[in-house]
Every structure is written in C-alpha cells, then in structure tokens.
C-alpha cells in the first residue's frame, strides 16, 4: 500500500488544536518538517469548512494543507485533507 504524498503546493502538517464553536471552528496545525513553502515551527490555520473528509480531524493527525496563504495574522490554508493509505503502489 502506498501513502498519499503532498504535491508541490501542499504542506504536510500536524493538527495541534481545534478551536472555536459551531460554524466558527478552525484548526491549528504545524508543518511536520521544514519545507519550501512554510518554515518549520510556523502555525497554519484552516476553517473546518475547508476540511475534505467525512471524519473530523483529530489532535496529532498528520494532514495535507493546500492553497496556503500568508495574512497579517499568520498562515491560512484554503484546502485541508487527511493522509490515507491507498491501494496504488509507490
């Protein structure tokens, strides 16, 4: 089994917290390694409305973040998805 890999515009990150209430919930994540797009130790947030899976993200889960943009208050991702095993060989 092969694992999903980030494409050149995605950042692999670890979920550290889920904050907010109701429609205002968002996720705080840290890049899992120093990458081309975002330095290690930087937080990246994304809205739960951007999450692309039937199960909610969990603390400690490794995720892939896409369309990451810098704002005055930090980095935000417009796409977020889990990393899964798939049936294709690497």
N, C-alpha and C positions, 0 to 999 in steps of 0.2 A: 504494500500500500504506500502511496505517496502522500505527502503533506502539502496542503496549499502553500504556495510561496508568494511573497509580496511581489507585485510588479514594480517597475521602476518608479512609479509615482505613489507607492503606498509605503506606510511606515508600520513596522511591527511594534506593538506596544503592549504593556501590561496594565490591566484595569486596577486602579488603586482604590477608587471610591465611586459610589453612585449617590448623587446629591439631588436635592430639590423634592418637590411634591407634584403629583399629577402631571399635567402637560408641561410643566417647567423642569422636569427631571433631566439631569445631564450626567455624563460620566467623565471622570478624571483618569487619565492614563499617562504612563511614562514610556518613552521609547525603550525597547528591550536591549538595544545596542546603539552605539553611535553610528548614525547614518549620514547619507549625503544630504538629506532634506532637513532634519531637525537634530540638534545636538543632544547627546545623552544628558539626562537629568532635567530636561525641559518637560513641562506638563503640556498635554494636549487634551482638550475637552471636546466632547461631541454630545449633541442632543439625543435623547432616546428616540426621537422621531427619525433620526438618521440610521439607526441600527437595523441591519438587514438579516434578521433571523427570527424564528418563531419563539426561541427562548431568550430571556433577558441575559445580558452579560453579567458575569459574577466577578467578585473581587479575586484578583490573582489570575484571571483568564487572559491568555495572550490573544490579541485581536489584530486585525489589519485595518489601518485607517487610510482613507484616500481623500483627495482634494483638500489637503491640509493647507491652511492659510494663516498668515500672521496678522493679528489685530493688536490694537493698543494694549489690551489686557492679556494678551497671550495667543497661543496657537489653537486653532479650531479645525476639526475635521468635518467635512460635509458628507462623508461616507464612512461607515464602520461595519465590519463583518467579522465573524469568528474564523479561526483557523481550524480546518477539519481534515481528517484523513479522507482521501478519495480513492477510488478503485484504479486510477491510472498509475502506471509505473513511472518513476522519475526518469 
